[in-house]
Amino acid sequence: AVHLVWFRNDLRINDNMALYHACTDPNALVIAVYFATPKQWHKHNLSARQAWFIYQHLQSLNDQLSELNIPLIYKEVALFEDSIPVVLSLCQQYKVTDVYFNRQYEFNEQQRDNNLKNQLSLYNICCHHYDDSVLLPPGKVVTSSGNMYQVFTPFRRRYQKYFLQHSITVLPKPNKRCQSLLSEHHAKQIRSFNYPMLSSTFFAIGEKQAINLLDKFCEQSVENYLAFRDIMSINGTSQLSAYLTVGILSPRQCLSNLLSKHPNLLHFSQSGAYGWFSQLVWREFYRHLLVAYPKLSKNLPFIDWTCRIIWRNNEADFLAWQKGLTGFPIVDAAMRQLNSTGWMHNRLRLITASFLVKDLLIDWRQGESFFMSQLIDGDLAANNGGWQWSASTGTDAAPYFRIFNPTTQGKRFDPQGKFIRQYLPELADVPDKFIHQPHKWAEQQHLNLDYPKPIVDHKQARLQTLTAFDMAKLTS
Ligand code: FAD
């Protein structure tokens, strides 16, 4: 038997369902393939930082697989669908009997996989696919009437109950194969992607490093998670999102590591460990929603009447937001964190998304795409979920009349402006008391700050937004 493993966003050898199952038969020859799809990546706004992150991990996966005697074949095609004929020709060339892959839940990806399954069945090649990127498969946790939950809390309770009753299986890495099917295709080094790549020194590369980070977080930091998770000047969160998005870590590894150090966490919902468990379930919630509601992959809001909102879509304001030049320090520092590192703290994602939608009345989809184009952890389900939550267009979203005041948010979560000062050096001399409204201090001091005045008046903007939402709702 010859088994082909198709790697996607699962670039690891530990706890990888497709890889593990492809290797259970000790006599099978195992080969692997990865496709770069630059044109598709452009369409999906894949960020240059995530492309770099994938590329680095693909190289390290190549080395790890070589040690297991599994050659990795690297191919580049334009679009997802272009990979299917290449897979079929690899199957012919290597007399592949079985193809293994882990499922992806986005619409285009699902279409590609359905097409693959049909084609493989025509050639009598067995196809094995797994729900690897989630703790529980989409469709498993549903309401008593069999539908996907639209509210998070009962969904989370079901997860809690499930893991109180069932243990988690984390699969080991496969053993070294006795024989290797080496080929002229097997590259010693992976060719550089035909796609912009931008490095980020903030994220260590390698599966081992990721496991160490997880271990350290669960051991040392998770206890204080609830106290520190909203304070952006403190590294109070795990910063593991990029590893989860690209599949360097699995959510099962995360939960299992957490439970090994905090075995009673599911009994104490006030603990830091439970708080972190809850975040892992948010990740699941948005993935399950993507499967239950394909419209979420198609640029549509969950709440239909919000389609009718008339957005302002002011190009100059959108640009000021992107560049961190709105005159609201917490918003600007956050956007500069995103632009310079590819990552943004969760509280700041909430603040900046709310500012774009509710203060500038700019279509949330513009913000969603911009985030995707910058984030190292960019993930359709989580990003769309986060944007629709902030824009009040999503399931279990913030009600539209509840609008964050960016200045108050800044005062609450960065009281002395420690975080702000890290990213806005031009505000170094502004006293703590004025750090959230530096233009007021500049006026008092008759100074010219090298920093813009606020581009909107929050109170007025709030009223304008309420009217726009009210109008859209009334006409529904
Ligand atoms: P931790 O607090 O340590 O959480 C652990 C893990 O749980 C994260 O790594 C992540 O995988 C998951 N998680 C945490 N919060 C959420 C959430 N609200 N939704 C879904 N998963 C969550 N997360 C992404 O992974 N990719 C995105 O593209 C993304 N875009 C977002 C856009 C907006 C507007 C908002 C409000 C949130 C977005 N998030 C996204 C969710 C969240 O902000 C990040 O997952 C988190 O900041 C990552 O930091 P961390 O790893 O330290 O998280």
Residues whose N, C-alpha, C, O or C-beta is under 5 A from the ligand:
A	BS01	FAD	T237 S238 Q239 L240 S241 L244 Q279 L280 W282 R283 M344 H345 N346 R349 L350 A353 L375 D377 G378 D379 A382 N383 G386 W387
